[in-house]
Amino acid sequence: MPRTEFETWHIYDVGGSELRLKVRHREGVEVPDWQGGPDLAAALEQAASVGWHAYDREPGTAPGEYAIFYMKREHPADGASP
């Protein structure tokens, strides 16, 4: 039976004249230097390269929070990495 991992990403706008979305929290832990990290599209591409995908999202509820993404990664039953 495959093993499934889940993560919750909290997305924030860095600020400025244009919308610049970044992952600020992963599983409740603030990402170090999140404002200087990859934009949301690049973060999702990086995650996809190691088997993660967003299966749901909702609007953010905290001040400055743009959205919440729910991520999932399945591992094959044989234990091999995705």
MODELLER restraints for C-alpha pairs under 7 A, 6 or more apart:
rsr = mdl.restraints
at = mdl.atoms
rsr.add(forms.Gaussian(group=physical.xy_distance, feature=features.Distance(at['CA:1:A'], at['CA:77:A']), mean=4.84, stdev=0.5))
rsr.add(forms.Gaussian(group=physical.xy_distance, feature=features.Distance(at['CA:2:A'], at['CA:74:A']), mean=6.38, stdev=0.5))
rsr.add(forms.Gaussian(group=physical.xy_distance, feature=features.Distance(at['CA:2:A'], at['CA:75:A']), mean=5.44, stdev=0.5))
rsr.add(forms.Gaussian(group=physical.xy_distance, feature=features.Distance(at['CA:2:A'], at['CA:76:A']), mean=4.83, stdev=0.5))
rsr.add(forms.Gaussian(group=physical.xy_distance, feature=features.Distance(at['CA:2:A'], at['CA:77:A']), mean=4.20, stdev=0.5))
rsr.add(forms.Gaussian(group=physical.xy_distance, feature=features.Distance(at['CA:3:A'], at['CA:74:A']), mean=5.72, stdev=0.5))
rsr.add(forms.Gaussian(group=physical.xy_distance, feature=features.Distance(at['CA:3:A'], at['CA:75:A']), mean=5.08, stdev=0.5))
rsr.add(forms.Gaussian(group=physical.xy_distance, feature=features.Distance(at['CA:3:A'], at['CA:76:A']), mean=6.76, stdev=0.5))
rsr.add(forms.Gaussian(group=physical.xy_distance, feature=features.Distance(at['CA:3:A'], at['CA:77:A']), mean=6.67, stdev=0.5))
rsr.add(forms.Gaussian(group=physical.xy_distance, feature=features.Distance(at['CA:4:A'], at['CA:72:A']), mean=6.91, stdev=0.5))
rsr.add(forms.Gaussian(group=physical.xy_distance, feature=features.Distance(at['CA:4:A'], at['CA:73:A']), mean=5.63, stdev=0.5))
rsr.add(forms.Gaussian(group=physical.xy_distance, feature=features.Distance(at['CA:4:A'], at['CA:74:A']), mean=4.32, stdev=0.5))
rsr.add(forms.Gaussian(group=physical.xy_distance, feature=features.Distance(at['CA:4:A'], at['CA:75:A']), mean=6.11, stdev=0.5))
rsr.add(forms.Gaussian(group=physical.xy_distance, feature=features.Distance(at['CA:5:A'], at['CA:72:A']), mean=5.68, stdev=0.5))
rsr.add(forms.Gaussian(group=physical.xy_distance, feature=features.Distance(at['CA:5:A'], at['CA:73:A']), mean=5.17, stdev=0.5))
rsr.add(forms.Gaussian(group=physical.xy_distance, feature=features.Distance(at['CA:5:A'], at['CA:74:A']), mean=6.31, stdev=0.5))
rsr.add(forms.Gaussian(group=physical.xy_distance, feature=features.Distance(at['CA:6:A'], at['CA:71:A']), mean=5.59, stdev=0.5))
rsr.add(forms.Gaussian(group=physical.xy_distance, feature=features.Distance(at['CA:6:A'], at['CA:72:A']), mean=4.60, stdev=0.5))
rsr.add(forms.Gaussian(group=physical.xy_distance, feature=features.Distance(at['CA:6:A'], at['CA:73:A']), mean=6.53, stdev=0.5))
rsr.add(forms.Gaussian(group=physical.xy_distance, feature=features.Distance(at['CA:7:A'], at['CA:26:A']), mean=6.76, stdev=0.5))
rsr.add(forms.Gaussian(group=physical.xy_distance, feature=features.Distance(at['CA:7:A'], at['CA:27:A']), mean=5.74, stdev=0.5))
rsr.add(forms.Gaussian(group=physical.xy_distance, feature=features.Distance(at['CA:7:A'], at['CA:70:A']), mean=6.08, stdev=0.5))
rsr.add(forms.Gaussian(group=physical.xy_distance, feature=features.Distance(at['CA:7:A'], at['CA:71:A']), mean=5.01, stdev=0.5))
rsr.add(forms.Gaussian(group=physical.xy_distance, feature=features.Distance(at['CA:7:A'], at['CA:72:A']), mean=6.49, stdev=0.5))
rsr.add(forms.Gaussian(group=physical.xy_distance, feature=features.Distance(at['CA:8:A'], at['CA:26:A']), mean=5.78, stdev=0.5))
rsr.add(forms.Gaussian(group=physical.xy_distance, feature=features.Distance(at['CA:8:A'], at['CA:27:A']), mean=5.19, stdev=0.5))
rsr.add(forms.Gaussian(group=physical.xy_distance, feature=features.Distance(at['CA:8:A'], at['CA:68:A']), mean=6.94, stdev=0.5))
rsr.add(forms.Gaussian(group=physical.xy_distance, feature=features.Distance(at['CA:8:A'], at['CA:69:A']), mean=5.86, stdev=0.5))
rsr.add(forms.Gaussian(group=physical.xy_distance, feature=features.Distance(at['CA:8:A'], at['CA:70:A']), mean=4.78, stdev=0.5))
rsr.add(forms.Gaussian(group=physical.xy_distance, feature=features.Distance(at['CA:8:A'], at['CA:71:A']), mean=6.02, stdev=0.5))
rsr.add(forms.Gaussian(group=physical.xy_distance, feature=features.Distance(at['CA:9:A'], at['CA:23:A']), mean=6.34, stdev=0.5))
rsr.add(forms.Gaussian(group=physical.xy_distance, feature=features.Distance(at['CA:9:A'], at['CA:25:A']), mean=5.70, stdev=0.5))
rsr.add(forms.Gaussian(group=physical.xy_distance, feature=features.Distance(at['CA:9:A'], at['CA:26:A']), mean=4.68, stdev=0.5))
rsr.add(forms.Gaussian(group=physical.xy_distance, feature=features.Distance(at['CA:9:A'], at['CA:27:A']), mean=6.52, stdev=0.5))
rsr.add(forms.Gaussian(group=physical.xy_distance, feature=features.Distance(at['CA:9:A'], at['CA:68:A']), mean=5.68, stdev=0.5))
rsr.add(forms.Gaussian(group=physical.xy_distance, feature=features.Distance(at['CA:9:A'], at['CA:69:A']), mean=5.03, stdev=0.5))
rsr.add(forms.Gaussian(group=physical.xy_distance, feature=features.Distance(at['CA:9:A'], at['CA:70:A']), mean=6.38, stdev=0.5))
rsr.add(forms.Gaussian(group=physical.xy_distance, feature=features.Distance(at['CA:10:A'], at['CA:23:A']), mean=5.88, stdev=0.5))
rsr.add(forms.Gaussian(group=physical.xy_distance, feature=features.Distance(at['CA:10:A'], at['CA:24:A']), mean=5.81, stdev=0.5))
rsr.add(forms.Gaussian(group=physical.xy_distance, feature=features.Distance(at['CA:10:A'], at['CA:25:A']), mean=5.03, stdev=0.5))
rsr.add(forms.Gaussian(group=physical.xy_distance, feature=features.Distance(at['CA:10:A'], at['CA:26:A']), mean=6.55, stdev=0.5))
rsr.add(forms.Gaussian(group=physical.xy_distance, feature=features.Distance(at['CA:10:A'], at['CA:65:A']), mean=6.94, stdev=0.5))
rsr.add(forms.Gaussian(group=physical.xy_distance, feature=features.Distance(at['CA:10:A'], at['CA:67:A']), mean=6.17, stdev=0.5))
rsr.add(forms.Gaussian(group=physical.xy_distance, feature=features.Distance(at['CA:10:A'], at['CA:68:A']), mean=4.65, stdev=0.5))
rsr.add(forms.Gaussian(group=physical.xy_distance, feature=features.Distance(at['CA:10:A'], at['CA:69:A']), mean=6.47, stdev=0.5))
rsr.add(forms.Gaussian(group=physical.xy_distance, feature=features.Distance(at['CA:11:A'], at['CA:21:A']), mean=6.33, stdev=0.5))
rsr.add(forms.Gaussian(group=physical.xy_distance, feature=features.Distance(at['CA:11:A'], at['CA:22:A']), mean=5.55, stdev=0.5))
rsr.add(forms.Gaussian(group=physical.xy_distance, feature=features.Distance(at['CA:11:A'], at['CA:23:A']), mean=4.63, stdev=0.5))
rsr.add(forms.Gaussian(group=physical.xy_distance, feature=features.Distance(at['CA:11:A'], at['CA:24:A']), mean=5.74, stdev=0.5))
rsr.add(forms.Gaussian(group=physical.xy_distance, feature=features.Distance(at['CA:11:A'], at['CA:65:A']), mean=5.95, stdev=0.5))
rsr.add(forms.Gaussian(group=physical.xy_distance, feature=features.Distance(at['CA:11:A'], at['CA:66:A']), mean=5.54, stdev=0.5))
rsr.add(forms.Gaussian(group=physical.xy_distance, feature=features.Distance(at['CA:11:A'], at['CA:67:A']), mean=5.16, stdev=0.5))
rsr.add(forms.Gaussian(group=physical.xy_distance, feature=features.Distance(at['CA:11:A'], at['CA:68:A']), mean=5.97, stdev=0.5))
rsr.add(forms.Gaussian(group=physical.xy_distance, feature=features.Distance(at['CA:12:A'], at['CA:21:A']), mean=5.53, stdev=0.5))
rsr.add(forms.Gaussian(group=physical.xy_distance, feature=features.Distance(at['CA:12:A'], at['CA:22:A']), mean=5.58, stdev=0.5))
rsr.add(forms.Gaussian(group=physical.xy_distance, feature=features.Distance(at['CA:12:A'], at['CA:23:A']), mean=6.45, stdev=0.5))
rsr.add(forms.Gaussian(group=physical.xy_distance, feature=features.Distance(at['CA:12:A'], at['CA:24:A']), mean=6.15, stdev=0.5))
rsr.add(forms.Gaussian(group=physical.xy_distance, feature=features.Distance(at['CA:12:A'], at['CA:64:A']), mean=6.05, stdev=0.5))
rsr.add(forms.Gaussian(group=physical.xy_distance, feature=features.Distance(at['CA:12:A'], at['CA:65:A']), mean=4.66, stdev=0.5))
rsr.add(forms.Gaussian(group=physical.xy_distance, feature=features.Distance(at['CA:12:A'], at['CA:66:A']), mean=5.09, stdev=0.5))
rsr.add(forms.Gaussian(group=physical.xy_distance, feature=features.Distance(at['CA:13:A'], at['CA:19:A']), mean=6.17, stdev=0.5))
rsr.add(forms.Gaussian(group=physical.xy_distance, feature=features.Distance(at['CA:13:A'], at['CA:20:A']), mean=5.24, stdev=0.5))
rsr.add(forms.Gaussian(group=physical.xy_distance, feature=features.Distance(at['CA:13:A'], at['CA:21:A']), mean=4.55, stdev=0.5))
rsr.add(forms.Gaussian(group=physical.xy_distance, feature=features.Distance(at['CA:13:A'], at['CA:22:A']), mean=6.36, stdev=0.5))
rsr.add(forms.Gaussian(group=physical.xy_distance, feature=features.Distance(at['CA:13:A'], at['CA:64:A']), mean=6.79, stdev=0.5))
rsr.add(forms.Gaussian(group=physical.xy_distance, feature=features.Distance(at['CA:13:A'], at['CA:66:A']), mean=6.51, stdev=0.5))
rsr.add(forms.Gaussian(group=physical.xy_distance, feature=features.Distance(at['CA:14:A'], at['CA:20:A']), mean=5.60, stdev=0.5))
rsr.add(forms.Gaussian(group=physical.xy_distance, feature=features.Distance(at['CA:14:A'], at['CA:21:A']), mean=6.32, stdev=0.5))
rsr.add(forms.Gaussian(group=physical.xy_distance, feature=features.Distance(at['CA:14:A'], at['CA:22:A']), mean=6.84, stdev=0.5))
rsr.add(forms.Gaussian(group=physical.xy_distance, feature=features.Distance(at['CA:14:A'], at['CA:35:A']), mean=5.97, stdev=0.5))
rsr.add(forms.Gaussian(group=physical.xy_distance, feature=features.Distance(at['CA:20:A'], at['CA:39:A']), mean=6.77, stdev=0.5))
rsr.add(forms.Gaussian(group=physical.xy_distance, feature=features.Distance(at['CA:21:A'], at['CA:39:A']), mean=5.69, stdev=0.5))
rsr.add(forms.Gaussian(group=physical.xy_distance, feature=features.Distance(at['CA:21:A'], at['CA:40:A']), mean=5.49, stdev=0.5))
rsr.add(forms.Gaussian(group=physical.xy_distance, feature=features.Distance(at['CA:22:A'], at['CA:34:A']), mean=6.72, stdev=0.5))
rsr.add(forms.Gaussian(group=physical.xy_distance, feature=features.Distance(at['CA:22:A'], at['CA:35:A']), mean=6.71, stdev=0.5))
rsr.add(forms.Gaussian(group=physical.xy_distance, feature=features.Distance(at['CA:22:A'], at['CA:37:A']), mean=6.99, stdev=0.5))
rsr.add(forms.Gaussian(group=physical.xy_distance, feature=features.Distance(at['CA:22:A'], at['CA:38:A']), mean=6.62, stdev=0.5))
rsr.add(forms.Gaussian(group=physical.xy_distance, feature=features.Distance(at['CA:22:A'], at['CA:39:A']), mean=4.92, stdev=0.5))
rsr.add(forms.Gaussian(group=physical.xy_distance, feature=features.Distance(at['CA:22:A'], at['CA:40:A']), mean=5.05, stdev=0.5))
rsr.add(forms.Gaussian(group=physical.xy_distance, feature=features.Distance(at['CA:23:A'], at['CA:34:A']), mean=6.49, stdev=0.5))
rsr.add(forms.Gaussian(group=physical.xy_distance, feature=features.Distance(at['CA:23:A'], at['CA:40:A']), mean=6.43, stdev=0.5))
rsr.add(forms.Gaussian(group=physical.xy_distance, feature=features.Distance(at['CA:24:A'], at['CA:30:A']), mean=5.66, stdev=0.5))
rsr.add(forms.Gaussian(group=physical.xy_distance, feature=features.Distance(at['CA:24:A'], at['CA:31:A']), mean=5.46, stdev=0.5))
rsr.add(forms.Gaussian(group=physical.xy_distance, feature=features.Distance(at['CA:24:A'], at['CA:34:A']), mean=5.37, stdev=0.5))
rsr.add(forms.Gaussian(group=physical.xy_distance, feature=features.Distance(at['CA:25:A'], at['CA:31:A']), mean=5.54, stdev=0.5))
rsr.add(forms.Gaussian(group=physical.xy_distance, feature=features.Distance(at['CA:47:A'], at['CA:53:A']), mean=6.97, stdev=0.5))
rsr.add(forms.Gaussian(group=physical.xy_distance, feature=features.Distance(at['CA:50:A'], at['CA:82:A']), mean=6.43, stdev=0.5))
rsr.add(forms.Gaussian(group=physical.xy_distance, feature=features.Distance(at['CA:51:A'], at['CA:73:A']), mean=5.54, stdev=0.5))
rsr.add(forms.Gaussian(group=physical.xy_distance, feature=features.Distance(at['CA:51:A'], at['CA:82:A']), mean=5.42, stdev=0.5))
rsr.add(forms.Gaussian(group=physical.xy_distance, feature=features.Distance(at['CA:52:A'], at['CA:71:A']), mean=6.31, stdev=0.5))
rsr.add(forms.Gaussian(group=physical.xy_distance, feature=features.Distance(at['CA:52:A'], at['CA:72:A']), mean=5.43, stdev=0.5))
rsr.add(forms.Gaussian(group=physical.xy_distance, feature=features.Distance(at['CA:52:A'], at['CA:73:A']), mean=4.54, stdev=0.5))
rsr.add(forms.Gaussian(group=physical.xy_distance, feature=features.Distance(at['CA:53:A'], at['CA:71:A']), mean=5.44, stdev=0.5))
rsr.add(forms.Gaussian(group=physical.xy_distance, feature=features.Distance(at['CA:53:A'], at['CA:72:A']), mean=5.53, stdev=0.5))
rsr.add(forms.Gaussian(group=physical.xy_distance, feature=features.Distance(at['CA:53:A'], at['CA:73:A']), mean=6.59, stdev=0.5))
rsr.add(forms.Gaussian(group=physical.xy_distance, feature=features.Distance(at['CA:54:A'], at['CA:69:A']), mean=6.33, stdev=0.5))
rsr.add(forms.Gaussian(group=physical.xy_distance, feature=features.Distance(at['CA:54:A'], at['CA:70:A']), mean=5.55, stdev=0.5))
rsr.add(forms.Gaussian(group=physical.xy_distance, feature=features.Distance(at['CA:54:A'], at['CA:71:A']), mean=4.36, stdev=0.5))
rsr.add(forms.Gaussian(group=physical.xy_distance, feature=features.Distance(at['CA:54:A'], at['CA:72:A']), mean=6.37, stdev=0.5))
rsr.add(forms.Gaussian(group=physical.xy_distance, feature=features.Distance(at['CA:55:A'], at['CA:70:A']), mean=5.94, stdev=0.5))
rsr.add(forms.Gaussian(group=physical.xy_distance, feature=features.Distance(at['CA:55:A'], at['CA:71:A']), mean=5.94, stdev=0.5))
rsr.add(forms.Gaussian(group=physical.xy_distance, feature=features.Distance(at['CA:55:A'], at['CA:72:A']), mean=6.72, stdev=0.5))
rsr.add(forms.Gaussian(group=physical.xy_distance, feature=features.Distance(at['CA:56:A'], at['CA:69:A']), mean=6.06, stdev=0.5))
rsr.add(forms.Gaussian(group=physical.xy_distance, feature=features.Distance(at['CA:56:A'], at['CA:70:A']), mean=5.22, stdev=0.5))
rsr.add(forms.Gaussian(group=physical.xy_distance, feature=features.Distance(at['CA:57:A'], at['CA:67:A']), mean=6.87, stdev=0.5))
rsr.add(forms.Gaussian(group=physical.xy_distance, feature=features.Distance(at['CA:57:A'], at['CA:68:A']), mean=5.42, stdev=0.5))
rsr.add(forms.Gaussian(group=physical.xy_distance, feature=features.Distance(at['CA:57:A'], at['CA:69:A']), mean=4.37, stdev=0.5))
rsr.add(forms.Gaussian(group=physical.xy_distance, feature=features.Distance(at['CA:57:A'], at['CA:70:A']), mean=5.86, stdev=0.5))
rsr.add(forms.Gaussian(group=physical.xy_distance, feature=features.Distance(at['CA:58:A'], at['CA:67:A']), mean=5.71, stdev=0.5))
rsr.add(forms.Gaussian(group=physical.xy_distance, feature=features.Distance(at['CA:58:A'], at['CA:68:A']), mean=5.36, stdev=0.5))
rsr.add(forms.Gaussian(group=physical.xy_distance, feature=features.Distance(at['CA:58:A'], at['CA:69:A']), mean=6.79, stdev=0.5))
rsr.add(forms.Gaussian(group=physical.xy_distance, feature=features.Distance(at['CA:59:A'], at['CA:66:A']), mean=6.16, stdev=0.5))
rsr.add(forms.Gaussian(group=physical.xy_distance, feature=features.Distance(at['CA:59:A'], at['CA:67:A']), mean=4.33, stdev=0.5))
rsr.add(forms.Gaussian(group=physical.xy_distance, feature=features.Distance(at['CA:59:A'], at['CA:68:A']), mean=6.15, stdev=0.5))
rsr.add(forms.Gaussian(group=physical.xy_distance, feature=features.Distance(at['CA:60:A'], at['CA:66:A']), mean=4.84, stdev=0.5))
rsr.add(forms.Gaussian(group=physical.xy_distance, feature=features.Distance(at['CA:60:A'], at['CA:67:A']), mean=4.04, stdev=0.5))
rsr.add(forms.Gaussian(group=physical.xy_distance, feature=features.Distance(at['CA:60:A'], at['CA:68:A']), mean=5.57, stdev=0.5))
rsr.add(forms.Gaussian(group=physical.xy_distance, feature=features.Distance(at['CA:75:A'], at['CA:81:A']), mean=6.08, stdev=0.5))
rsr.add(forms.Gaussian(group=physical.xy_distance, feature=features.Distance(at['CA:75:A'], at['CA:82:A']), mean=5.67, stdev=0.5))
rsr.add(forms.Gaussian(group=physical.xy_distance, feature=features.Distance(at['CA:76:A'], at['CA:82:A']), mean=6.97, stdev=0.5))
